Amino acid sequence: MDTFIAVAEDCPAEAGTVPPETARPSVAALSYALLDGRPYELTSADVLFTVYADRAGIPAGERPAAREAFFAKDQACLRASPLGKRYGWGLHADAEGRLALVGRETPEYAELAAGRVPGSATPVTVVRAMRSSRAR
């Protein structure tokens, strides 16, 4: 079943915003770079591990073993991603778990947040990205 991670309730961005470039790319910038322009190619596991491996400087030849070790321990899910917490991006996972970025200003975002795949009657499970601060 399709799942949609809507932006956090306390997300400051009114629209999907490209994370800023920094000397050492942030988790948000790396995640965005992987997903932008490649809708429904990568799974959440692909994104989580690739961001980790890129930041850790793991060589390509060592990545299969490193991926196995990475997922042998519990990992945060994409609900904790800064894309949905700070930068205004929803994440749609299709029935096969492949991801697409969806800016919160788009009609597609509104349909997904309402619980249906755009242009169809297919239902979507909607969850929110985690808040950056505690609810009051």
Sine and cosine of phi, psi and omega as CSV:
sin_phi,cos_phi,sin_psi,cos_psi,sin_omega,cos_omega
0.00,0.00,0.58,-0.82,0.03,-1.00
-0.92,0.39,0.54,-0.84,0.06,-1.00
-0.73,-0.68,0.61,-0.79,0.04,-1.00
-0.81,-0.59,0.82,-0.58,0.10,-1.00
-0.99,-0.12,0.97,-0.26,0.03,-1.00
-0.98,0.21,0.34,-0.94,-0.01,-1.00
-0.89,0.46,0.41,-0.91,0.01,-1.00
-0.90,0.44,0.46,-0.89,0.00,-1.00
-0.86,0.51,-0.50,0.86,-0.04,-1.00
-0.97,-0.24,0.35,0.94,0.03,-1.00
-0.91,0.40,0.81,-0.59,-0.04,-1.00
-0.98,0.20,-0.30,0.96,-0.08,-1.00
-0.99,0.16,0.76,-0.66,0.04,-1.00
-0.99,0.12,-0.28,0.96,-0.02,-1.00
-0.55,-0.84,0.31,-0.95,0.07,-1.00
-0.86,0.50,0.83,-0.55,-0.09,-1.00
-0.85,-0.53,0.71,-0.71,0.03,-1.00
-0.94,0.34,0.80,-0.59,0.04,-1.00
-0.87,0.49,0.58,-0.82,-0.05,-1.00
-0.93,0.37,0.47,-0.88,0.08,-1.00
-0.99,0.15,0.66,-0.75,0.03,-1.00
-0.73,-0.69,0.17,-0.99,-0.01,-1.00
-0.84,0.54,-0.71,0.71,0.10,-1.00
-0.94,-0.35,0.93,-0.38,-0.08,-1.00
-0.81,0.59,0.70,-0.72,0.00,-1.00
-0.98,0.22,0.23,-0.97,0.08,-1.00
-0.85,0.53,-0.68,0.73,0.00,-1.00
-0.88,0.47,-0.72,0.69,-0.03,-1.00
-0.90,0.43,-0.66,0.75,0.01,-1.00
-0.92,0.39,-0.68,0.74,0.02,-1.00
-0.89,0.46,-0.70,0.71,0.02,-1.00
-0.87,0.49,-0.71,0.70,-0.01,-1.00
-0.87,0.49,-0.59,0.81,0.01,-1.00
-0.94,0.35,-0.60,0.80,-0.14,-0.99
-1.00,-0.08,-0.48,0.88,-0.06,-1.00
-0.89,0.46,0.80,-0.61,0.04,-1.00
0.97,0.25,0.10,0.99,0.00,-1.00
-0.75,-0.66,0.81,0.59,-0.06,-1.00
-0.88,0.47,0.70,-0.71,0.10,-0.99
0.88,0.48,0.55,0.84,0.10,-1.00
-0.97,-0.22,-0.60,0.80,-0.12,-0.99
-0.92,-0.38,0.49,-0.87,0.09,-1.00
-1.00,-0.08,0.16,-0.99,0.04,-1.00
-0.88,0.47,-0.61,0.79,0.03,-1.00
-0.88,0.47,-0.65,0.76,0.05,-1.00
-0.86,0.51,-0.72,0.69,-0.04,-1.00
-0.92,0.39,-0.77,0.64,-0.03,-1.00
-0.85,0.53,-0.74,0.68,-0.04,-1.00
-0.94,0.34,-0.68,0.73,-0.04,-1.00
-0.88,0.48,-0.67,0.74,0.05,-1.00
-0.88,0.48,-0.73,0.68,0.03,-1.00
-0.86,0.52,-0.76,0.65,-0.06,-1.00
-0.90,0.43,-0.65,0.76,0.02,-1.00
-0.90,0.44,-0.70,0.71,-0.01,-1.00
-0.93,0.38,-0.54,0.84,0.00,-1.00
-1.00,0.08,-0.13,0.99,0.01,-1.00
0.93,0.36,0.55,0.83,-0.01,-1.00
-0.97,0.24,0.84,-0.55,0.00,-1.00
-0.90,0.44,0.46,-0.89,-0.05,-1.00
-0.81,0.58,-0.66,0.75,-0.04,-1.00
-0.92,0.40,-0.39,0.92,-0.01,-1.00
-0.99,-0.11,-0.08,1.00,-0.12,-0.99
-0.92,0.39,-0.61,0.79,0.02,-1.00
-0.85,0.52,-0.71,0.70,0.02,-1.00
-0.94,0.35,-0.62,0.78,0.01,-1.00
-0.91,0.41,-0.60,0.80,0.02,-1.00
-0.90,0.44,-0.69,0.73,0.02,-1.00
-0.87,0.49,-0.70,0.71,0.02,-1.00
-0.91,0.40,-0.63,0.78,0.00,-1.00
-0.86,0.51,-0.73,0.68,-0.06,-1.00
-1.00,0.07,-0.01,1.00,0.11,-0.99
-0.96,0.29,-0.32,0.95,0.05,-1.00
-0.94,-0.34,0.42,-0.91,0.06,-1.00
-0.88,0.48,0.62,-0.78,0.02,-1.00
-0.79,-0.61,0.49,-0.87,0.10,-1.00
-0.91,0.42,0.55,-0.84,0.03,-1.00
-1.00,-0.01,0.06,-1.00,-0.03,-1.00
-0.95,0.32,-0.13,0.99,0.13,-0.99
-0.90,0.45,-0.40,0.92,0.01,-1.00
-1.00,-0.01,0.00,1.00,-0.05,-1.00
-0.92,0.40,0.64,-0.77,0.08,-1.00
-0.91,0.42,-0.29,0.96,0.04,-1.00
-0.86,0.50,-0.66,0.75,0.01,-1.00
-1.00,-0.02,-0.34,0.94,-0.02,-1.00
-1.00,0.08,-0.54,0.84,-0.14,-0.99
-0.77,-0.64,-0.50,0.86,-0.18,-0.98
-0.97,-0.25,0.06,1.00,0.14,-0.99
0.98,0.17,0.38,0.93,0.00,-1.00
-0.96,-0.28,0.79,-0.61,0.21,-0.98
-1.00,0.04,0.39,-0.92,0.02,-1.00
-0.83,-0.55,0.87,-0.49,0.04,-1.00
-0.98,-0.20,0.82,-0.57,0.10,-0.99
-0.96,-0.28,0.84,-0.54,0.02,-1.00
-0.96,0.27,-0.04,-1.00,-0.06,-1.00
-0.87,0.49,-0.37,0.93,0.03,-1.00
-1.00,-0.10,0.08,1.00,0.05,-1.00
0.99,0.11,0.16,0.99,0.01,-1.00
-1.00,0.08,0.60,-0.80,-0.18,-0.98
-0.97,-0.24,0.46,-0.89,0.16,-0.99
-0.63,-0.78,0.62,-0.79,0.11,-0.99
-0.98,0.18,0.64,-0.77,0.03,-1.00
-0.68,-0.73,0.92,-0.39,0.01,-1.00
-0.92,0.40,0.63,-0.77,-0.09,-1.00
-0.92,0.38,-0.22,0.97,0.01,-1.00
-1.00,0.07,-0.07,1.00,-0.13,-0.99
-1.00,-0.03,0.42,-0.91,0.09,-1.00
-0.88,0.47,-0.54,0.84,0.02,-1.00
-0.89,0.46,-0.64,0.77,0.03,-1.00
-0.87,0.49,-0.72,0.70,-0.02,-1.00
-0.86,0.51,-0.68,0.74,0.02,-1.00
-0.92,0.40,-0.71,0.71,0.01,-1.00
-0.89,0.45,-0.67,0.74,0.01,-1.00
-0.91,0.42,-0.43,0.90,0.06,-1.00
-0.99,0.14,-0.08,1.00,0.10,-0.99
0.99,-0.13,0.34,0.94,0.05,-1.00
-0.62,-0.79,0.52,-0.86,0.05,-1.00
-0.93,0.36,0.73,-0.68,0.00,-1.00
-0.81,0.59,0.75,-0.66,0.05,-1.00
0.97,0.23,0.21,0.98,0.02,-1.00
-0.52,-0.85,0.07,-1.00,0.04,-1.00
-0.99,-0.17,0.13,0.99,-0.03,-1.00
-0.91,0.42,0.81,-0.59,0.00,-1.00
-0.96,0.27,0.43,-0.90,0.01,-1.00
-0.76,-0.64,0.72,-0.70,0.14,-0.99
-0.98,0.19,0.81,-0.58,-0.04,-1.00
-0.94,-0.33,0.80,-0.60,0.12,-0.99
-0.78,-0.62,0.33,-0.94,0.02,-1.00
-0.97,-0.23,0.49,-0.87,0.17,-0.99
-0.89,0.45,0.43,-0.90,-0.01,-1.00
-0.93,0.36,0.59,-0.81,0.03,-1.00
-0.91,0.41,0.46,-0.89,0.08,-1.00
-0.99,0.14,-0.45,0.89,0.01,-1.00
-0.77,-0.64,0.28,-0.96,0.00,-1.00
-0.92,0.38,0.59,-0.81,0.07,-1.00
-0.94,0.35,0.58,-0.82,0.02,-1.00
-0.95,-0.32,0.00,0.00,0.00,0.00
